[in-house]
Amino acid sequence: MTQSISPSILITGATGTIGSELATQLSAKGIPFRALVRSLENAEKLAQLDGAELVVGDLNDPESLVRALDGIERAFLLTNSSEQAETLQMNFVAVAQQAGVKHIVKLSQFAADLHSPVRFLRYHAAVEQKIRESGLSFTFLRPNLFMQALLGFRDPIVNQGKFFATAGDARISAVDIRDIAAVAVEALTMPGHVGKTYDLTGPEALTHQQMAAHFSDILGRPVLYIDVPPAHLRQALLSVGFPEWQADGLIEDYAHYARGEASAVSSAIQEVTGKPARDFKSFVRDYALVFS
C-alpha cells in the first residue's frame, strides 16, 4: 500500500510510546493510517513512516476531531493519564459517534473498575462504559504495568545501581509495549475482536527484586531494588515535575501492585497475535544499552 490510499485508521496519542510503536508496526505491514498530533514539530519521526498522514488537532477541540475523523472507520484511543484524561476521551467518543466511526480500540488498564481506589482504573472504566453505551463497536486493551515504565528508573540504575518504588514483594505480570501495539494492530485490522476485552500481561509475574536480579545478570553489575515509603516516592515524583494529581495516581497504582492485584498472567497476547508475549529478560536485553 502507498500513502495515496486514504487511511481508514486514526491513531490518537501517536507520539507517545505505545502510539508511536503502533504507527511503526502498521507502517511495516503496509497499512496506511492517520495520526492525530498536537503539533507537527514533535511528530517528525511519525511523518517519515510510510503510509502516515498527520493531522493537527486536540481532544479538547471538537471541530479538530471532526476533521481528523473524516473518512475514518476505526480509531485507536489513547491519552496520557492526566487529570483531564476522562473528559478528553469522553469528548473523542462523542465526536466519533457523530462522525460515523465504526470501531474504537481503547487502551485501558489492567483491573479497570468504576469502584477501584485507583483513580486511573476508575477513569478507564468510566470511558469503557461510555463507549459501550455509545453503540460503537469496540475492543478494550487492558495492559498491566509496562516494562518500558522501568525506563523511568534509568538514571538511578545507571548512576547508583539501584531503583526505588513502593511495590513491596508483590508479583506483577508486566508487559512489553511492543506486544501491546501488536495486539492493537490485530484489533484494528482483523475481524474477530469486536466486543472483546483483553488483559495484556507478560508471560510471568515477577517481584521488583526479581526484576533487579535480571538487570544484574544482563548488565553484568549489581542492581538493587529498594522499597521506599509512599511519601518518599510521591516527593520524588513531584521533584521531577509530575503534577500532584498524577503523582497521587501513581502512588495509588503502586499500592494496587503492592496488594498483589496485578499478578495474574493472561494468554491474550499469544492468542491474538500468534506469538508469545516477551518476557522481562528479553526486555532488559533489548534495552541494555539504555541502562548502561
BAFI-3210 file (N, C-alpha, C; in Angstrom, 3 decimals, decimal comma, padded with zeros to 6 digits):
// residues 292
n [1|2|3|4|5|6|7|8|9|10|11|12|13|14|15|16|17|18|19|20|21|22|23|24|25|26|27|28|29|30|31|32|33|34|35|36|37|38|39|40|41|42|43|44|45|46|47|48|49|50|51|52|53|54|55|56|57|58|59|60|61|62|63|64|65|66|67|68|69|70|71|72|73|74|75|76|77|78|79|80|81|82|83|84|85|86|87|88|89|90|91|92|93|94|95|96|97|98|99|100|101|102|103|104|105|106|107|108|109|110|111|112|113|114|115|116|117|118|119|120|121|122|123|124|125|126|127|128|129|130|131|132|133|134|135|136|137|138|139|140|141|142|143|144|145|146|147|148|149|150|151|152|153|154|155|156|157|158|159|160|161|162|163|164|165|166|167|168|169|170|171|172|173|174|175|176|177|178|179|180|181|182|183|184|185|186|187|188|189|190|191|192|193|194|195|196|197|198|199|200|201|202|203|204|205|206|207|208|209|210|211|212|213|214|215|216|217|218|219|220|221|222|223|224|225|226|227|228|229|230|231|232|233|234|235|236|237|238|239|240|241|242|243|244|245|246|247|248|249|250|251|252|253|254|255|256|257|258|259|260|261|262|263|264|265|266|267|268|269|270|271|272|273|274|275|276|277|278|279|280|281|282|283|284|285|286|287|288|289|290|291|292]
n.u [000,840|000,336|000,979|-000,945|-003,352|-006,296|-006,322|-008,073|-007,853|-007,404|-004,994|-004,789|-002,781|-000,366|002,318|003,352|004,739|003,387|001,612|003,394|004,797|002,717|002,083|004,490|004,440|002,089|002,869|005,021|003,639|002,477|000,097|-001,903|-002,353|-003,864|-002,587|-003,323|-002,048|-000,691|001,011|003,013|005,698|006,683|006,450|008,117|009,427|007,235|006,103|007,838|007,296|006,235|003,072|001,943|-000,260|-000,517|-002,464|-003,292|-004,595|-006,803|-007,981|-009,615|-010,884|-013,557|-014,112|-011,658|-011,422|-013,534|-012,561|-010,277|-011,399|-012,691|-013,783|-012,782|-012,851|-012,035|-010,654|-007,930|-007,808|-006,166|-004,835|-002,546|-002,353|-003,700|-005,220|-007,254|-007,880|-010,137|-012,268|-011,298|-011,186|-013,862|-014,906|-013,809|-015,082|-017,755|-017,629|-016,645|-018,769|-020,700|-019,383|-019,446|-017,666|-016,801|-015,592|-013,895|-010,757|-009,750|-007,162|-006,956|-006,693|-005,236|-007,356|-009,253|-011,935|-014,961|-015,271|-012,812|-010,092|-008,106|-007,436|-006,783|-007,707|-010,408|-011,114|-010,550|-012,396|-014,776|-014,693|-014,690|-017,307|-018,787|-018,193|-019,351|-022,039|-022,395|-022,963|-021,114|-018,945|-016,373|-013,049|-011,389|-008,282|-006,419|-003,703|-001,159|001,288|003,677|006,628|008,420|008,030|009,928|012,057|011,932|013,367|015,939|018,144|018,844|019,461|021,635|023,447|023,529|023,142|020,734|017,139|014,015|010,896|007,454|006,484|006,678|006,980|005,430|004,183|004,174|002,724|004,196|004,164|005,381|005,498|005,678|004,343|001,780|001,167|001,207|-001,052|-002,970|-002,709|-003,763|-006,409|-007,320|-007,236|-008,094|-010,767|-012,937|-012,527|-014,400|-016,186|-014,574|-012,575|-009,326|-007,014|-003,732|-000,661|002,717|004,516|004,982|004,852|006,590|008,496|009,673|012,204|013,054|013,041|015,151|017,231|017,355|018,186|020,754|022,005|022,007|023,115|025,509|026,405|025,840|022,437|020,049|016,793|015,072|012,767|010,578|008,901|005,553|005,296|007,872|008,281|006,281|007,227|009,554|008,490|007,080|009,242|010,506|008,761|006,151|002,644|000,530|-001,899|-001,373|000,900|-000,194|-001,961|-000,184|000,948|-001,307|-001,603|000,749|000,192|-001,886|-000,450|001,211|-000,595|-000,882|-002,573|-002,059|-000,991|-001,885|-001,579|-002,069|-003,059|-003,606|-002,063|-000,554|-002,734|-004,045|-002,075|-000,594|001,967|004,304|004,157|006,618|009,227|010,534|013,323|013,996|013,165|015,020|017,441|017,071|017,039|019,421|021,585|020,534|020,398|023,000]
n.v [-001,204|002,336|005,807|007,153|005,907|006,421|006,639|004,529|004,274|005,850|007,093|008,108|009,820|009,459|010,184|009,201|006,472|003,971|004,662|005,518|003,165|001,525|002,909|002,490|-000,303|-000,668|000,719|-000,882|-003,093|-002,169|-000,776|001,959|004,914|007,483|009,980|011,652|014,596|016,952|018,967|019,549|019,740|017,997|015,576|014,513|012,036|010,324|011,382|010,512|007,872|005,302|005,490|007,141|009,700|012,872|014,753|017,788|018,358|018,432|016,860|018,370|020,008|019,897|020,506|020,145|017,434|016,457|017,012|015,389|012,860|012,464|010,293|008,142|004,825|003,167|003,609|004,268|004,770|006,711|008,468|010,369|009,706|012,015|014,597|015,451|013,355|011,588|013,292|014,207|011,819|011,069|013,187|012,532|010,098|010,919|012,611|010,789|009,026|010,660|011,132|008,852|006,789|003,364|001,515|001,404|001,019|000,875|001,876|000,745|-000,159|-002,734|-004,361|-002,332|-000,537|000,784|001,211|001,174|001,895|003,224|005,979|006,053|003,587|003,884|005,986|004,878|002,765|004,236|005,478|003,226|002,353|004,467|004,128|001,606|002,315|004,012|002,657|002,164|-000,239|-002,078|-002,700|-003,459|-002,897|-003,990|-003,419|-004,490|-003,201|-001,423|-002,781|-000,981|001,200|001,050|002,320|004,814|004,611|004,772|006,585|006,329|003,584|003,486|005,291|004,732|002,040|001,161|001,070|002,609|002,096|001,453|-001,145|-003,317|-006,808|-007,833|-009,688|-008,882|-008,940|-007,698|-006,049|-005,880|-002,987|-003,290|-005,630|-004,922|-003,034|-004,739|-006,329|-004,318|-003,657|-005,993|-005,872|-003,572|-004,157|-006,713|-009,186|-010,407|-009,341|-007,731|-006,349|-007,509|-007,779|-007,521|-008,681|-007,742|-009,063|-009,877|-013,055|-014,010|-013,450|-011,190|-010,153|-006,882|-007,205|-009,522|-008,523|-006,702|-008,531|-009,682|-007,424|-007,170|-009,584|-009,366|-006,857|-007,172|-006,195|-005,243|-004,592|-003,172|-003,393|-001,027|-000,750|001,821|004,212|005,306|008,148|009,055|008,269|009,786|012,401|012,299|012,002|014,431|016,142|015,769|016,880|015,850|016,432|017,036|015,546|013,441|012,301|011,421|009,578|007,667|006,740|005,486|003,538|001,995|001,081|-000,612|-002,518|-003,454|-004,704|-007,095|-007,277|-007,328|-009,578|-011,647|-013,779|-013,500|-015,100|-013,705|-012,208|-014,106|-015,551|-013,649|-012,567|-014,725|-015,071|-015,593|-013,694|-011,217|-011,823|-010,575|-010,674|-010,560|-007,979|-006,466|-007,240|-006,187|-003,485|-002,980|-001,277|001,226|001,204|001,193]
n.w [000,000|-000,488|000,329|-001,060|-000,811|000,897|004,394|006,732|009,364|012,484|014,725|018,018|020,491|019,241|019,301|021,600|023,636|023,163|021,077|019,044|018,590|017,684|015,311|013,906|013,592|012,058|009,732|008,915|008,075|005,822|006,067|005,726|007,771|009,783|011,894|014,830|016,017|018,380|017,548|014,628|014,999|016,969|015,771|013,858|013,395|013,111|010,778|008,855|008,437|006,212|004,710|006,581|007,591|008,790|011,082|012,568|015,761|018,653|021,531|023,080|021,366|019,541|016,808|015,515|015,881|014,357|011,799|011,846|011,990|009,624|007,215|008,566|009,805|011,894|015,099|017,292|020,649|022,930|025,625|027,691|031,258|032,616|034,669|033,094|031,455|031,398|030,611|028,115|026,655|026,706|025,189|022,701|022,125|021,856|019,577|017,699|017,510|016,281|013,918|012,470|012,906|013,058|014,792|017,892|019,311|022,433|024,577|027,673|031,096|033,071|035,343|035,395|036,846|037,948|040,668|041,819|044,107|042,823|040,919|038,173|037,260|037,699|035,923|033,423|033,395|033,404|030,887|029,255|029,825|028,749|026,033|025,562|025,961|023,840|021,540|019,594|018,029|019,739|021,064|023,999|025,375|028,007|029,444|031,773|034,146|032,290|030,908|029,817|031,439|033,359|032,259|033,250|035,550|034,786|035,320|038,198|038,111|036,337|037,559|040,315|040,624|041,581|042,044|042,935|044,508|045,498|045,683|047,346|048,021|046,066|043,273|039,808|036,640|034,376|031,136|027,762|025,761|023,020|022,489|023,295|021,305|019,084|019,526|019,317|016,593|015,411|016,407|015,188|012,498|011,797|011,650|014,328|016,837|017,966|020,656|022,532|025,504|026,388|028,662|029,024|029,533|030,585|030,247|032,776|036,325|038,213|041,087|042,096|043,092|041,765|039,176|039,435|039,794|037,245|035,786|036,961|036,134|033,307|032,728|033,919|036,358|039,788|040,505|042,533|044,002|045,880|048,369|049,197|051,405|050,577|050,745|050,242|047,584|046,370|046,822|045,317|042,732|042,443|042,545|040,131|038,402|038,064|037,939|040,822|040,904|039,160|040,328|042,774|041,730|040,693|043,061|044,135|042,152|042,579|045,138|044,560|043,037|045,113|046,760|045,552|043,384|040,723|039,599|038,025|035,169|031,745|028,680|026,426|024,554|023,104|022,050|020,430|018,694|017,880|018,661|021,335|024,388|025,163|027,514|030,686|030,790|028,074|027,461|029,045|027,851|025,261|025,792|026,972|026,341|026,855|029,612|030,317]
ca.u [000,000|001,096|000,334|-002,040|-004,577|-006,801|-006,357|-009,351|-007,497|-006,843|-004,313|-004,566|-001,595|000,544|003,737|003,763|005,468|002,562|001,109|004,451|005,073|001,593|002,290|005,621|004,028|001,163|003,664|005,804|002,723|001,924|-001,275|-001,893|-003,049|-003,818|-002,176|-003,719|-000,930|-000,928|001,773|003,859|007,097|007,077|005,998|008,959|009,644|005,973|005,899|008,726|006,832|005,418|001,641|001,482|-000,869|-000,621|-003,462|-003,142|-005,865|-006,774|-009,188|-010,451|-011,404|-014,391|-014,004|-010,448|-011,688|-014,378|-011,650|-009,382|-012,163|-013,339|-013,447|-012,171|-013,745|-011,540|-009,800|-007,215|-007,997|-005,151|-004,286|-001,792|-003,246|-003,730|-006,486|-008,259|-007,950|-011,505|-013,033|-010,785|-011,589|-015,320|-015,086|-013,476|-016,133|-018,951|-017,411|-016,516|-020,133|-021,346|-018,631|-019,650|-016,634|-017,452|-014,955|-012,857|-009,868|-009,338|-006,138|-007,464|-005,683|-005,488|-008,176|-010,120|-013,138|-015,584|-015,231|-011,435|-009,471|-007,075|-008,126|-006,565|-008,575|-011,786|-011,409|-010,586|-013,678|-015,837|-014,646|-015,191|-018,769|-019,279|-018,089|-020,397|-023,346|-022,460|-023,387|-019,968|-018,275|-015,171|-012,147|-010,682|-006,985|-006,138|-002,353|-000,617|002,453|004,552|008,053|009,125|007,925|011,175|012,996|011,889|014,371|017,245|019,227|019,377|020,068|022,947|024,356|023,608|022,908|019,541|015,922|013,203|009,442|006,682|005,764|006,876|007,471|004,323|004,484|003,455|002,911|004,460|004,020|006,178|004,608|005,695|003,281|000,508|000,953|000,911|-002,464|-003,751|-002,704|-004,734|-007,764|-007,683|-007,172|-008,585|-012,064|-012,931|-012,168|-015,490|-016,779|-013,620|-011,701|-008,128|-005,989|-002,435|000,409|003,839|004,307|005,333|004,679|007,860|008,653|010,680|013,508|013,408|013,392|016,505|018,170|017,535|019,069|022,115|022,539|022,186|024,018|026,808|026,791|024,730|021,326|019,183|015,514|014,902|011,381|010,539|007,541|004,837|005,566|009,174|008,077|005,479|008,111|010,456|007,707|006,830|010,513|010,879|007,800|004,815|001,561|000,088|-002,949|-000,746|001,762|-001,061|-002,469|000,869|001,029|-002,438|-001,248|001,732|-000,490|-002,615|000,544|001,708|-001,632|-000,890|-003,740|-001,617|-000,108|-002,451|-000,929|-003,036|-002,510|-004,260|-001,114|-000,324|-003,971|-004,405|-001,007|000,052|003,350|004,333|004,499|008,021|009,472|011,269|014,724|014,105|013,083|016,283|018,456|016,825|017,275|020,637|022,414|019,899|020,678|024,462]
ca.v [000,000|003,580|006,925|007,686|005,274|007,176|005,758|004,365|004,110|007,019|006,838|009,214|009,536|008,826|010,493|008,543|005,214|002,940|005,170|005,519|001,758|001,091|003,504|001,802|-001,650|-000,535|001,104|-002,050|-004,021|-001,523|-000,332|003,412|005,382|008,914|010,197|012,927|015,135|018,310|019,868|018,807|019,846|016,828|014,378|014,328|010,597|009,789|011,863|009,792|006,493|005,026|005,344|008,038|011,001|013,578|015,805|018,511|018,509|018,407|016,203|019,410|020,836|019,013|020,785|019,495|015,997|016,192|016,966|014,235|011,618|012,417|009,094|007,129|003,748|002,549|004,559|003,830|005,852|006,727|009,742|010,123|009,669|013,324|014,893|015,708|012,204|011,070|014,261|014,199|010,582|011,164|014,083|011,795|009,102|011,629|013,056|009,585|008,519|011,533|011,135|007,598|005,782|002,076|000,686|002,034|000,190|001,757|001,441|000,884|-000,594|-003,963|-004,207|-001,143|-000,780|002,043|001,342|000,976|003,003|003,811|006,923|005,676|002,449|004,402|006,770|003,952|002,054|005,184|005,660|001,959|002,362|005,443|003,516|000,575|002,975|004,785|001,814|001,857|-001,496|-001,732|-003,659|-002,830|-003,482|-003,670|-003,858|-004,339|-002,318|-001,513|-002,982|000,255|002,169|000,991|003,289|005,956|004,383|004,649|007,353|005,662|002,282|003,750|006,048|004,195|000,601|000,957|001,800|002,801|002,167|001,070|-002,359|-004,396|-008,022|-008,336|-010,083|-008,098|-009,530|-006,550|-006,359|-005,059|-002,171|-003,792|-006,638|-004,186|-002,480|-005,839|-006,668|-003,206|-003,830|-007,046|-005,414|-002,515|-004,560|-008,068|-009,486|-011,316|-008,691|-006,838|-006,638|-008,237|-007,095|-008,340|-008,392|-007,920|-009,221|-010,701|-014,483|-014,374|-012,382|-011,036|-009,083|-005,900|-007,789|-010,419|-007,653|-006,200|-009,638|-009,777|-006,310|-007,508|-010,656|-008,974|-005,704|-007,606|-005,432|-005,331|-003,632|-003,488|-002,708|-000,504|-000,405|003,081|004,601|006,070|009,593|009,304|008,164|010,947|013,565|012,137|012,270|015,873|016,850|015,692|017,618|015,272|017,153|016,358|014,564|012,284|011,678|010,692|008,424|006,653|006,146|004,549|002,438|001,139|000,403|-001,701|-003,562|-003,997|-005,587|-008,349|-007,267|-007,248|-010,733|-012,651|-013,891|-013,734|-015,653|-012,994|-011,783|-015,309|-015,907|-012,643|-012,327|-015,974|-015,066|-015,487|-012,391|-011,068|-011,883|-009,424|-010,801|-010,069|-006,518|-005,909|-007,445|-005,269|-002,101|-002,992|-000,088|002,367|001,101|001,067]
ca.w [000,000|-000,538|001,004|-001,859|-000,349|002,046|005,563|007,436|010,780|013,163|015,990|018,955|021,320|018,276|019,555|022,835|023,466|022,524|019,805|018,023|018,274|016,855|013,988|013,282|013,192|010,919|008,573|008,495|007,419|004,637|006,345|005,929|008,968|010,089|013,281|015,414|016,805|018,880|016,675|013,695|015,438|017,764|015,060|012,665|013,158|012,586|009,409|007,951|008,239|005,028|004,970|007,643|007,281|010,068|011,185|013,836|016,461|020,109|022,032|023,684|020,273|018,730|015,366|015,006|015,867|013,183|010,634|011,971|011,841|008,307|006,449|009,441|010,235|013,131|015,820|018,491|021,625|023,980|026,107|028,924|032,423|033,266|035,346|032,047|030,549|031,247|029,809|026,741|025,977|026,510|024,030|021,485|021,865|021,380|018,199|016,872|017,316|015,292|012,661|011,746|013,194|013,310|015,823|018,710|020,126|023,539|025,519|029,031|032,068|033,814|036,554|035,333|037,639|038,381|042,132|042,273|044,843|041,960|040,028|036,775|036,948|037,656|034,709|032,281|033,435|033,025|029,434|028,691|029,948|027,768|024,700|025,490|025,842|022,590|020,428|018,734|018,344|020,495|021,687|025,107|025,705|029,412|029,794|033,121|034,200|031,115|031,160|029,452|032,533|034,118|031,681|034,163|036,604|034,133|035,964|039,392|037,763|035,733|038,425|041,679|040,659|042,407|041,701|044,131|044,319|046,687|045,277|048,310|047,379|045,248|041,890|038,793|035,304|033,495|029,709|026,852|024,918|021,641|022,420|023,346|019,964|018,159|019,729|018,755|015,127|015,078|016,722|014,235|011,087|011,555|012,284|015,465|018,112|018,382|021,955|023,367|026,457|026,518|029,667|028,370|030,521|030,202|030,470|034,151|037,314|038,925|042,063|041,695|043,428|040,663|038,043|039,711|039,548|035,787|035,415|037,398|035,287|031,903|032,662|034,421|037,555|040,742|040,527|043,670|044,175|047,238|048,665|049,958|051,802|049,545|050,829|049,595|046,137|045,955|046,794|044,168|041,515|042,387|042,327|038,704|037,589|037,929|038,619|042,048|040,605|038,528|041,336|043,698|040,993|040,622|044,402|044,202|041,254|043,236|046,247|043,867|042,778|046,382|047,311|044,789|042,491|039,321|039,426|037,117|033,857|030,677|027,426|025,319|023,516|022,282|021,345|019,417|017,703|017,474|019,138|022,793|024,969|025,551|028,949|031,211|030,379|026,686|027,538|029,550|026,804|024,141|026,241|027,806|026,067|027,529|031,041|030,508]
c.u [000,873|000,303|-000,849|-003,379|-005,040|-006,909|-007,748|-009,137|-006,933|-006,180|-004,276|-003,375|-000,446|002,014|004,238|004,394|004,640|002,066|002,160|004,837|003,964|001,750|003,400|005,205|003,022|001,925|004,438|004,942|002,085|000,495|-001,261|-002,725|-002,941|-003,472|-002,601|-002,589|-001,267|-000,177|002,667|005,310|007,574|006,793|006,846|009,184|008,399|005,807|006,734|008,274|006,012|003,961|001,091|000,880|-001,086|-001,692|-003,308|-004,510|-005,681|-008,078|-010,103|-011,176|-012,230|-014,270|-012,771|-010,632|-012,566|-013,509|-010,790|-010,101|-012,870|-012,862|-012,867|-013,219|-013,355|-010,540|-009,176|-007,223|-007,020|-004,840|-003,361|-002,751|-003,161|-005,089|-007,619|-008,566|-009,378|-012,338|-012,598|-011,248|-013,100|-015,644|-014,880|-014,584|-017,381|-018,793|-017,309|-017,884|-020,841|-020,690|-018,766|-018,527|-017,334|-016,890|-013,889|-012,070|-009,327|-008,227|-006,640|-006,355|-006,169|-006,246|-009,006|-011,465|-013,665|-015,431|-013,819|-010,971|-008,403|-007,747|-007,955|-007,523|-010,038|-012,057|-011,433|-011,924|-014,831|-015,868|-015,107|-016,720|-019,391|-019,259|-019,157|-021,767|-023,514|-023,013|-022,277|-019,450|-016,899|-014,323|-011,419|-009,397|-006,632|-004,744|-002,037|000,535|003,317|005,977|008,819|008,957|009,198|012,280|013,008|012,876|015,788|018,357|019,726|019,987|021,471|023,917|024,543|023,522|021,709|018,330|014,937|011,719|008,774|005,887|005,867|007,468|006,369|004,802|003,592|003,762|003,084|004,498|004,848|005,246|004,611|004,625|001,903|000,174|000,585|-000,544|-003,360|-003,819|-003,759|-006,166|-008,256|-007,841|-007,802|-009,947|-011,870|-012,663|-013,261|-016,055|-015,849|-012,875|-010,516|-007,251|-004,637|-001,336|001,603|003,570|004,576|005,064|005,933|007,738|009,665|012,094|013,977|013,757|014,818|017,547|018,407|018,407|020,519|022,751|022,907|023,142|025,406|027,333|025,599|023,703|020,373|017,859|015,380|013,440|011,366|009,100|006,870|005,142|006,888|009,027|007,301|006,359|009,060|009,741|007,458|008,110|010,972|009,762|006,441|003,787|001,069|-000,927|-002,334|000,162|000,928|-001,653|-001,447|001,079|-000,102|-002,176|-000,297|001,151|-001,284|-001,653|000,947|000,695|-001,717|-002,015|-003,368|-000,709|-000,631|-001,737|-001,989|-002,334|-002,998|-003,283|-000,825|-001,562|-004,281|-003,352|-000,388|001,503|003,355|004,689|005,976|008,164|010,384|012,745|014,930|014,053|014,429|017,392|018,307|017,131|018,564|021,484|021,864|020,273|022,183|025,122]
c.v [001,251|004,673|007,477|007,057|005,995|006,259|005,688|004,192|005,423|006,567|008,133|008,828|009,001|009,148|009,866|007,188|004,164|003,405|005,138|004,089|001,178|001,626|002,785|000,421|-001,624|-000,223|-000,089|-003,073|-003,412|-001,034|001,170|003,809|006,892|009,053|011,589|013,413|016,557|019,341|019,012|018,782|018,596|015,511|014,074|012,852|009,941|010,130|011,095|008,361|006,370|004,856|006,279|009,311|011,696|014,654|016,444|018,697|018,324|017,772|017,164|020,240|019,957|019,254|020,117|017,983|015,611|016,090|015,705|012,930|011,492|011,183|007,953|006,099|003,180|003,498|003,892|004,985|005,702|008,175|009,403|010,256|010,968|013,507|015,096|014,468|011,716|011,992|014,222|012,954|010,542|012,066|013,319|010,805|009,774|012,059|011,855|009,004|009,322|011,422|009,833|006,591|004,476|001,366|001,492|000,943|001,119|001,115|001,772|000,462|-001,839|-003,644|-002,927|-001,447|000,562|002,283|001,138|002,150|003,732|004,695|006,560|004,547|002,880|005,132|005,871|003,217|002,960|005,391|004,378|001,939|003,309|004,845|002,435|001,214|003,704|003,977|001,514|000,461|-001,162|-002,960|-002,901|-003,611|-003,030|-004,181|-003,641|-003,328|-002,520|-001,821|-001,690|001,357|002,168|001,844|004,568|005,832|004,361|005,340|006,697|004,290|002,493|004,322|005,444|002,674|000,238|001,568|001,662|002,835|001,637|-000,209|-003,487|-005,613|-008,672|-008,687|-009,296|-008,702|-008,421|-006,984|-005,386|-004,282|-002,634|-004,854|-005,988|-003,649|-003,570|-006,297|-005,574|-003,295|-004,852|-006,549|-004,362|-003,019|-005,912|-008,279|-010,324|-010,678|-007,765|-007,305|-007,353|-007,287|-008,005|-007,822|-008,720|-007,925|-009,916|-012,155|-014,943|-013,176|-012,343|-009,981|-008,067|-006,397|-008,739|-009,623|-007,126|-007,280|-009,830|-008,634|-006,652|-008,525|-010,140|-007,792|-006,045|-006,784|-005,431|-004,208|-004,086|-002,742|-002,300|-000,102|000,830|003,378|005,418|007,567|009,950|009,271|009,371|012,184|013,498|012,443|013,774|016,630|016,791|016,206|016,975|016,182|016,349|015,256|013,280|011,541|010,855|009,451|007,308|005,977|005,123|003,312|001,462|000,434|-000,793|-002,841|-004,256|-004,923|-006,920|-008,437|-007,241|-008,428|-011,770|-012,605|-014,276|-014,299|-014,883|-012,607|-012,940|-015,617|-014,943|-012,543|-013,608|-016,072|-014,944|-014,073|-012,368|-011,165|-010,727|-009,468|-010,255|-008,550|-005,929|-006,079|-006,403|-003,820|-001,967|-001,749|001,149|002,390|001,016|002,435]
c.w [000,000|000,157|000,226|-001,475|000,903|003,264|006,179|008,932|011,310|014,461|016,793|019,837|020,493|018,502|020,851|022,569|022,747|021,161|018,710|017,637|017,393|015,435|013,224|012,782|012,039|009,638|008,014|007,760|006,163|004,814|006,595|007,148|009,038|011,562|013,721|016,321|017,248|018,045|015,778|014,154|016,167|017,053|013,829|012,349|012,575|011,118|008,399|007,682|006,964|005,444|006,014|007,066|008,623|009,996|012,558|014,467|017,942|020,594|022,778|022,634|019,335|017,222|014,767|014,951|014,681|011,934|010,666|011,662|010,489|007,531|007,266|009,880|011,596|013,793|017,036|019,469|022,783|024,333|027,276|030,111|033,210|033,949|034,332|031,203|030,324|030,361|028,354|025,985|025,751|025,308|022,732|021,129|021,285|019,922|017,255|016,531|016,221|013,916|011,877|011,900|013,564|014,547|016,561|019,425|021,209|024,353|026,918|029,996|032,784|035,105|036,579|035,995|038,139|039,875|042,684|043,132|044,018|040,914|038,560|036,368|036,886|036,349|033,478|032,228|033,008|031,512|028,731|028,703|028,923|026,353|024,533|025,239|024,512|021,422|019,433|019,047|018,923|020,763|022,791|025,378|027,112|029,787|031,265|033,062|032,951|031,557|030,883|030,497|033,368|033,488|032,516|035,316|036,034|034,917|037,249|039,102|037,218|036,778|039,816|041,741|041,514|041,705|042,854|043,753|045,581|046,430|046,297|047,622|046,539|043,840|040,927|037,425|034,260|032,031|028,875|025,928|023,464|021,440|022,500|021,952|018,964|018,291|019,137|017,232|014,720|015,280|015,735|012,806|010,778|012,213|013,544|016,813|018,646|019,727|022,915|024,308|026,713|027,668|029,040|029,422|029,877|030,556|031,896|035,045|038,182|040,015|041,513|042,044|042,322|039,396|038,214|039,448|038,055|035,260|035,756|036,462|033,898|031,766|033,202|035,585|038,501|040,539|041,627|043,556|045,634|047,422|049,568|050,392|050,697|049,564|050,155|048,083|045,622|045,832|045,604|042,855|041,351|042,038|040,873|037,801|037,391|038,596|039,824|041,766|040,061|039,517|042,322|043,024|040,898|041,977|044,589|043,345|041,946|044,458|045,722|043,541|044,081|047,046|046,560|043,780|041,013|038,982|038,444|035,770|032,831|029,445|026,202|024,206|022,563|021,430|020,209|018,319|017,168|017,910|020,657|023,245|025,351|027,062|029,372|030,823|028,967|026,645|027,972|028,511|025,701|024,506|027,045|027,584|026,783|029,007|031,337|030,527]
res [m|t|q|s|i|s|p|s|i|l|i|t|g|a|t|g|t|i|g|s|e|l|a|t|q|l|s|a|k|g|i|p|f|r|a|l|v|r|s|l|e|n|a|e|k|l|a|q|l|d|g|a|e|l|v|v|g|d|l|n|d|p|e|s|l|v|r|a|l|d|g|i|e|r|a|f|l|l|t|n|s|s|e|q|a|e|t|l|q|m|n|f|v|a|v|a|q|q|a|g|v|k|h|i|v|k|l|s|q|f|a|a|d|l|h|s|p|v|r|f|l|r|y|h|a|a|v|e|q|k|i|r|e|s|g|l|s|f|t|f|l|r|p|n|l|f|m|q|a|l|l|g|f|r|d|p|i|v|n|q|g|k|f|f|a|t|a|g|d|a|r|i|s|a|v|d|i|r|d|i|a|a|v|a|v|e|a|l|t|m|p|g|h|v|g|k|t|y|d|l|t|g|p|e|a|l|t|h|q|q|m|a|a|h|f|s|d|i|l|g|r|p|v|l|y|i|d|v|p|p|a|h|l|r|q|a|l|l|s|v|g|f|p|e|w|q|a|d|g|l|i|e|d|y|a|h|y|a|r|g|e|a|s|a|v|s|s|a|i|q|e|v|t|g|k|p|a|r|d|f|k|s|f|v|r|d|y|a|l|v|f|s]
***
